[in-house]
Amino acid sequence: MIRHALVALFALGLAAGSAAAQTAPPTPLSDPLLDRLAGTWVLRGTLQGKQTTHVVASEWVLGHQYVRILERSRETDAKGQPQYDAVVLIGWDAKAKEYQCLWLDNTAGGGLTPQSLGRGTRDGDAIRFSWKEPDGTVSFTNTFAYDKAANAWTWALDNIVKGKPVPFGRVTLTR
């Protein structure tokens, strides 16, 4: 009887240990480049041919797994709401060895689509994110580039038309 109880306790211990291993939180992301994105910024530049100013606030969230960017235009609509409002999450896909960027904004009409998720690669102090259509063709890119000397970011946003970039926006984020 004692032997059966010990076997049962041992089995429970293994099951509990296995469950704990499966639910252990992921390791925090360590990325000095994304660390530089954390903080409050003023975005200025041109989007769709128009001068604009946005407020951008970025911080690490969800156990230091993602950088959350809240972007809101200073320009408002007739109801006093921001003309542009976005929530962006940037993380790292260790399996694919690439960045992921979930970009949700008030221009999308609601609903998540495969096009909501961009994938990015790093080159020095720049990350180029690409968003693809369901057929796999790249339809949009946004290159985040950090300038150490100026402690500023630039975002180069391009629509991709017939395989060629067409400028959508050029903005700079400063403190």
N, C-alpha and C positions, 0 to 999 in steps of 0.2 A: 504494500500500500504506500509506504513512504517512497519506495522506488518510483512508483507511478506518479506520485505528487511531484517528485524532483524532475522527472522527465517532462511533466506538464509545465512546471515553472520554467524549465530550460527552454522549451518550445515557445512559451509566451515571451520570454526574454528575447529570443531570436526574432520573433515577429515584431515586437516593439522596437527593437534596434533597427530592423529593416524598414519599418514605417517611418522612424525618425530620420533615417538616412534619405528616404525618398522625399521628405518634406522639409529637409534642411534648407535654409534660405541661401540664395546664390551669393557668391563672393562679390563684395562691392567692386564696382568698376573703377579702375585707376587709370585716368587719362589726363595728363597734364594739359593737353590742348583744350579739351572740353572744360577743364577747371578754369581756364581763362575766359570762357564764355559766361560763367556764373556771375551774376550781378545785374545792375540796372544800366540800361543803355538808351540812347536816343538814336533812332534810325532816321536818316535823312537821305534823300535821293530821288530818283525817278522810277516810277512804276507805271507801266502802260503809257509812257510818254508824259506823265503828270508828276510835278513835284509833290512830295509827300513827307510827312513827319509822323513817326510812330514812337510809342514808348515800348521798350522791350525789357522784360524782367525774366531772368533765367536762374534756375537753381537745381541742384541735385535733389532727386526725389526717389521714393520707393527703395530705401536702403542703399542709396548711392548707385543705383542701376541705370538711371536715366537722367538726362538733363531735360527739364521741362522749361519750355520757352513760352511765355505769354506775350503776345504781340497785339498791340491795339493802336489804331490810328488816332491822331489828335483830331482829324477831320471828322465831323459828325453828319448824320443824315437829318432829315426833316423831323424825326422823332427824338433827336438828341443822342442817338446811339452811335457808337463808332462806325464809320464807314467800313472799316476792316477790323476784324477781331479773329485771333487765331490761338490755338493751343497746339504746341509742337512737342513731341517727345523724341529724343535722340538716345539711342543705346547701342550696344555692341553685340553682334551675333557671333559668338566665339566659334560656333561650328562652321559658319560660312566665312569667317574672318573678314567681316565687313560691318560697317555702321548701318544702322537702320534709322529711318526718320519717318515718324507718323505725323503727318501735317493735316490738321483739321482746322477749317476756317469757315466764316459765315458766307463765303461765296460758292460753296460746293453744293448747296441745295439739300444738305442732310444725307445721312447714310454713309457707311463705310464701303469703299470699293477697293479692289486690288490697287488702283491708282493712288490710294491714300498713303501707301507705304513706299518710301524711296529707299534706295540702297546706296551706300557711299563707300568710297575708297579714299585713303589719305595719301597725300603727297606733300611731305614737309609739314608746313603749318596750314595746309588747306585740306578740306574734305569736299569732294565733289559727289553730290547726291544726284541720282537719276531716278526718275519715275517712268514706269513703262505702261503701255497699253496692254490689254489682255493678250494681244498677239505677240507680245514681247518686244515691240519696237519702243525705243526711248522717245518719250513725248515732251519731257521737261527736265531741266537740270537746275540745280542751285549749288553754286560753289561757295562755301564758307571759307574765307581766307583771313588768317590772323596776321596783323602787322605788329610785331613786337615793339619796334621803335615808337610807334604812335599809340600803342595799346588800344588798337581799334580793329574792328572786323569789317570786311567788305563781303557783300553777298552779290554774286553775279547770277541773275535769274534769266534763263533762256527757254523759250519754246523751241522744240526741235521740229523743223518742217522739212520733210523730204531728206532727213538725215543731217540737216545743217542747222546750227544754232541761229535763232532770231531773238535779239535782245528783248526781254520782257521788262527787266528792271536792273538798275545798278544802284545799290544803296551802301551806306557806310554807317556802322554802329560805333558811337563814341560815348564816353562816360559823361 
